[in-house]
Every structure is written in C-alpha cells, then in structure tokens.
C-alpha cells in the first residue's frame, strides 16, 4: 500500500495543477501548504463539467485519472472540475479538489512542494447518509421547471 501511495504521489508531482482519482484515502497527499491554503483574492471562475472527457479537452491534457485542473494569470484564476457525482464515484469530494486547485490559484507550483495529507477519518469525507441533501420536493419542482 505504501508503494502505491508513493507512486500516486510521484504521479501528482509530475503533473502540476491536475488532480487524479485516488485509490486510497488514508494519508493521501492533496492539501496545499498552509501559505497557499486560503481564499483566492483575485477573480475566480469555477467551471463544472459533466464528464472527464470534457475536462480533458478543456484542460488540454489527456490524463486518464484527471478530475480537475486550474489556469491562472496575475489577476484571475479558472478552475475546471468534474461534477460532484463523478468525483465521489472516484472517492474524492468537490471541497477537497477545490481546495487543492485554489492552492494553485494562490501560487502553489505544479511540483506540489509542501503538499499535506488528508486522512481517511477527516471531516472532509462524510458518508452519504450523513451529507446534507436537497429535499425531494425541490428536486421534483426543478424537473418540472426544466420540462417547460
């Protein structure tokens, strides 16, 4: 297991600004260093896409495990990520990937120096039955609204 974690960490180091699906949550390195782990002060745009194929096109990368990427200049940052359902199927949460990519927006390099782990028992992961859910009646109303 340790060899797998090291191999995945090496892959992340080699792919700056890109997040990949993980096989194991225990101590997986994903969090940016503290100095980059804060709100982004520039103009932040977040683009959510439905599929990994769309993400690959928009990020201009063909990495099979990619779930998010970011691009920035001195005044703005664009984060592109797959929708929450896809992330959760791969064992990630939107919050964790957003936090990672926001670190890149704040100047954290693609070499991922100083990356910090998130642990399996972290409050970052909540079981489906404990997560806040939209009430069914609201979801049904949106479906009715869309069908008009």
C-alpha positions, 0 to 999 in steps of 0.5 A: 500500500505504501508503494502505491501511495508513493507512486500516486504521489510521484504521479501528482508531482509530475503533473502540476495543477491536475488532480487524479482519482485516488485509490486510497484515502488514508494519508493521501497527499492533496492539501496545499501548504498552509501559505497557499491554503486560503481564499483566492483574492483575485477573480475566480471562475469555477467551471463544472463539467459533466464528464472527464472527457470534457475536462480533458479537452478543456484542460488540454491534457489527456490524463486518464485519472484527471478530475480537475485542473486550474489556469491562472494569470496575475489577476484571475484564476479558472478552475475546471472540475468534474461534477460532484457525482463523478468525483465521489464515484472516484472517492474524492469530494468537490471541497477537497479538489477545490481546495487543492486547485485554489492552492494553485490559484494562490501560487502553489507550483505544479511540483506540489512542494509542501503538499499535506495529507488528508486522512481517511477519518477527516471531516472532509469525507462524510458518508452519504447518509450523513451529507446534507441533501436537497429535499425531494420536493425541490428536486421534483419542482426543478424537473418540472421547471426544466420540462417547460 
